[in-house]
């Protein structure tokens, strides 16, 4: 499994669904659909998303020498 970091590519809002999709080996679209479907259920899904957005580190960029 890969580390849980928000990727630079494939972000829509914060990159949380893309990070979870990478971690669990699914597509980002599938993870977004699962998140949207879970928002129909009672619970703190939106707060968890915001927390992950704040606390997950962003993916590091590779520096190129000029």
N, CA and C atoms as an extended XYZ file, in Angstrom:
198
Properties=species:S:1:pos:R:3:atomname:S:1:resname:S:1:resid:I:1 pbc="F F F"
N         0.838       -1.183        0.000 N   UNK     1
C         0.000        0.000        0.000 CA  UNK     1
C         0.884        1.248        0.000 C   UNK     1
N         0.368        2.288       -0.588 N   UNK     2
C         1.112        3.540       -0.635 CA  UNK     2
C         0.791        4.400        0.577 C   UNK     2
N         1.619        5.389        0.783 N   UNK     3
C         1.396        6.309        1.904 CA  UNK     3
C         0.148        7.143        1.630 C   UNK     3
N        -0.493        7.572        2.684 N   UNK     4
C        -1.711        8.351        2.551 CA  UNK     4
C        -1.341        9.841        2.462 C   UNK     4
N        -1.177       10.326        1.227 N   UNK     5
C        -0.883       11.731        0.965 CA  UNK     5
C        -1.808       12.215       -0.146 C   UNK     5
N        -2.139       13.496       -0.105 N   UNK     6
C        -2.991       14.073       -1.142 CA  UNK     6
C        -2.169       14.294       -2.399 C   UNK     6
N        -2.522       13.643       -3.511 N   UNK     7
C        -1.715       13.750       -4.725 CA  UNK     7
C        -1.883       15.103       -5.409 C   UNK     7
N        -0.904       15.468       -6.214 N   UNK     8
C        -0.982       16.696       -7.003 CA  UNK     8
C        -1.896       16.499       -8.216 C   UNK     8
N        -1.889       15.301       -8.783 N   UNK     9
C        -2.709       15.004       -9.965 CA  UNK     9
C        -3.988       14.315       -9.538 C   UNK     9
N        -5.089       14.625      -10.208 N   UNK    10
C        -6.349       13.957       -9.944 CA  UNK    10
C        -7.185       14.591       -8.851 C   UNK    10
N        -6.803       15.756       -8.402 N   UNK    11
C        -7.591       16.441       -7.377 CA  UNK    11
C        -8.828       17.062       -7.995 C   UNK    11
N        -9.901       17.083       -7.238 N   UNK    12
C       -11.079       17.840       -7.642 CA  UNK    12
C       -11.277       18.987       -6.671 C   UNK    12
N       -11.382       18.690       -5.392 N   UNK    13
C       -11.507       19.757       -4.395 CA  UNK    13
C       -10.247       19.779       -3.538 C   UNK    13
N       -10.076       18.811       -2.699 N   UNK    14
C        -8.926       18.801       -1.811 CA  UNK    14
C        -7.979       17.644       -2.047 C   UNK    14
N        -8.372       16.693       -2.842 N   UNK    15
C        -7.535       15.536       -3.100 CA  UNK    15
C        -7.715       14.406       -2.113 C   UNK    15
N        -8.697       14.522       -1.241 N   UNK    16
C        -8.903       13.484       -0.222 CA  UNK    16
C        -9.388       12.190       -0.862 C   UNK    16
N       -10.367       12.270       -1.737 N   UNK    17
C       -10.878       11.050       -2.386 CA  UNK    17
C        -9.813       10.417       -3.276 C   UNK    17
N        -8.999       11.232       -3.942 N   UNK    18
C        -7.915       10.702       -4.770 CA  UNK    18
C        -6.875        9.997       -3.904 C   UNK    18
N        -6.583       10.558       -2.728 N   UNK    19
C        -5.627        9.925       -1.822 CA  UNK    19
C        -6.153        8.591       -1.303 C   UNK    19
N        -7.428        8.564       -0.913 N   UNK    20
C        -8.019        7.310       -0.431 CA  UNK    20
C        -8.096        6.274       -1.544 C   UNK    20
N        -8.380        6.718       -2.763 N   UNK    21
C        -8.436        5.789       -3.893 CA  UNK    21
C        -7.072        5.177       -4.162 C   UNK    21
N        -6.033        5.971       -4.115 N   UNK    22
C        -4.679        5.436       -4.296 CA  UNK    22
C        -4.337        4.440       -3.199 C   UNK    22
N        -4.699        4.788       -1.987 N   UNK    23
C        -4.368        3.940       -0.842 CA  UNK    23
C        -5.029        2.564       -0.933 C   UNK    23
N        -6.303        2.543       -1.368 N   UNK    24
C        -7.054        1.288       -1.403 CA  UNK    24
C        -7.122        0.654       -2.785 C   UNK    24
N        -6.452        1.240       -3.771 N   UNK    25
C        -6.349        0.621       -5.089 CA  UNK    25
C        -7.613        0.685       -5.918 C   UNK    25
N        -8.412        1.740       -5.770 N   UNK    26
C        -9.603        1.921       -6.585 CA  UNK    26
C        -9.446        3.196       -7.398 C   UNK    26
N       -10.431        3.487       -8.216 N   UNK    27
C       -10.378        4.727       -8.983 CA  UNK    27
C       -10.903        5.873       -8.129 C   UNK    27
N       -10.460        7.076       -8.455 N   UNK    28
C       -10.896        8.250       -7.708 CA  UNK    28
C       -12.392        8.485       -7.910 C   UNK    28
N       -12.896        8.178       -9.088 N   UNK    29
C       -14.320        8.348       -9.360 CA  UNK    29
C       -15.155        7.439       -8.464 C   UNK    29
N       -14.718        6.208       -8.303 N   UNK    30
C       -15.421        5.279       -7.415 CA  UNK    30
C       -15.441        5.796       -5.990 C   UNK    30
N       -14.317        6.313       -5.531 N   UNK    31
C       -14.241        6.833       -4.166 CA  UNK    31
C       -15.133        8.057       -3.999 C   UNK    31
N       -15.223        8.903       -5.019 N   UNK    32
C       -16.097       10.074       -4.946 CA  UNK    32
C       -17.566        9.669       -4.892 C   UNK    32
N       -17.940        8.660       -5.661 N   UNK    33
C       -19.326        8.171       -5.643 CA  UNK    33
C       -19.653        7.580       -4.275 C   UNK    33
N       -18.721        6.832       -3.711 N   UNK    34
C       -18.936        6.266       -2.380 CA  UNK    34
C       -19.106        7.372       -1.348 C   UNK    34
N       -18.287        8.425       -1.444 N   UNK    35
C       -18.400        9.532       -0.506 CA  UNK    35
C       -19.744       10.244       -0.663 C   UNK    35
N       -20.151       10.515       -1.890 N   UNK    36
C       -21.433       11.190       -2.105 CA  UNK    36
C       -22.598       10.346       -1.614 C   UNK    36
N       -22.549        9.034       -1.834 N   UNK    37
C       -23.608        8.148       -1.347 CA  UNK    37
C       -23.621        8.118        0.182 C   UNK    37
N       -22.434        8.182        0.794 N   UNK    38
C       -22.396        8.148        2.261 CA  UNK    38
C       -22.939        9.437        2.867 C   UNK    38
N       -22.915       10.522        2.108 N   UNK    39
C       -23.462       11.789        2.623 CA  UNK    39
C       -24.982       11.731        2.774 C   UNK    39
N       -25.622       10.767        2.136 N   UNK    40
C       -27.068       10.597        2.293 CA  UNK    40
C       -27.419        9.958        3.632 C   UNK    40
N       -26.437        9.333        4.270 N   UNK    41
C       -26.641        8.691        5.561 CA  UNK    41
C       -26.300        9.676        6.677 C   UNK    41
N       -26.919        9.521        7.832 N   UNK    42
C       -26.553       10.408        8.942 CA  UNK    42
C       -25.152       10.082        9.452 C   UNK    42
N       -24.429       11.113        9.825 N   UNK    43
C       -23.089       10.910       10.361 CA  UNK    43
C       -22.178       12.079       10.036 C   UNK    43
N       -20.966       12.008       10.517 N   UNK    44
C       -20.027       13.127       10.382 CA  UNK    44
C       -19.134       13.039        9.139 C   UNK    44
N       -19.636       12.525        8.026 N   UNK    45
C       -18.809       12.317        6.841 CA  UNK    45
C       -18.143       13.605        6.361 C   UNK    45
N       -18.900       14.691        6.316 N   UNK    46
C       -18.355       15.948        5.814 CA  UNK    46
C       -17.261       16.472        6.746 C   UNK    46
N       -17.442       16.310        8.046 N   UNK    47
C       -16.416       16.748        8.995 CA  UNK    47
C       -15.158       15.894        8.888 C   UNK    47
N       -15.323       14.616        8.642 N   UNK    48
C       -14.170       13.730        8.446 CA  UNK    48
C       -13.418       14.129        7.189 C   UNK    48
N       -14.152       14.449        6.120 N   UNK    49
C       -13.518       14.898        4.878 CA  UNK    49
C       -12.703       16.166        5.127 C   UNK    49
N       -13.291       17.130        5.836 N   UNK    50
C       -12.574       18.372        6.125 CA  UNK    50
C       -11.345       18.116        6.990 C   UNK    50
N       -11.479       17.217        7.958 N   UNK    51
C       -10.337       16.872        8.799 CA  UNK    51
C        -9.210       16.231        8.011 C   UNK    51
N        -9.559       15.317        7.112 N   UNK    52
C        -8.537       14.690        6.276 CA  UNK    52
C        -7.881       15.711        5.353 C   UNK    52
N        -8.662       16.646        4.846 N   UNK    53
C        -8.137       17.686        3.966 CA  UNK    53
C        -7.095       18.528        4.713 C   UNK    53
N        -7.370       18.818        5.969 N   UNK    54
C        -6.466       19.651        6.762 CA  UNK    54
C        -5.229       18.859        7.203 C   UNK    54
N        -5.416       17.614        7.639 N   UNK    55
C        -4.328       16.886        8.276 CA  UNK    55
C        -3.505       15.993        7.350 C   UNK    55
N        -4.028       15.626        6.181 N   UNK    56
C        -3.227       14.813        5.261 CA  UNK    56
C        -2.179       15.690        4.589 C   UNK    56
N        -0.947       15.240        4.568 N   UNK    57
C         0.071       16.052        3.901 CA  UNK    57
C        -0.097       15.991        2.387 C   UNK    57
N         0.319       17.050        1.736 N   UNK    58
C         0.302       17.074        0.277 CA  UNK    58
C         1.490       16.307       -0.271 C   UNK    58
N         1.361       15.849       -1.488 N   UNK    59
C         2.432       15.112       -2.135 CA  UNK    59
C         3.593       16.062       -2.418 C   UNK    59
N         4.784       15.626       -2.149 N   UNK    60
C         5.967       16.451       -2.387 CA  UNK    60
C         6.240       16.533       -3.885 C   UNK    60
N         6.717       17.677       -4.312 N   UNK    61
C         7.093       17.842       -5.708 CA  UNK    61
C         8.560       17.482       -5.873 C   UNK    61
N         8.880       16.957       -7.021 N   UNK    62
C        10.284       16.651       -7.287 CA  UNK    62
C        10.933       17.894       -7.869 C   UNK    62
N        12.025       18.284       -7.267 N   UNK    63
C        12.722       19.486       -7.724 CA  UNK    63
C        13.632       19.123       -8.880 C   UNK    63
N        13.605       19.932       -9.902 N   UNK    64
C        14.480       19.711      -11.050 CA  UNK    64
C        15.577       20.755      -11.052 C   UNK    64
N        16.750       20.341      -11.425 N   UNK    65
C        17.876       21.273      -11.485 CA  UNK    65
C        17.859       21.981      -12.840 C   UNK    65
N        18.015       23.272      -12.796 N   UNK    66
C        18.042       24.055      -14.035 CA  UNK    66
C        19.427       24.298      -14.457 C   UNK    66
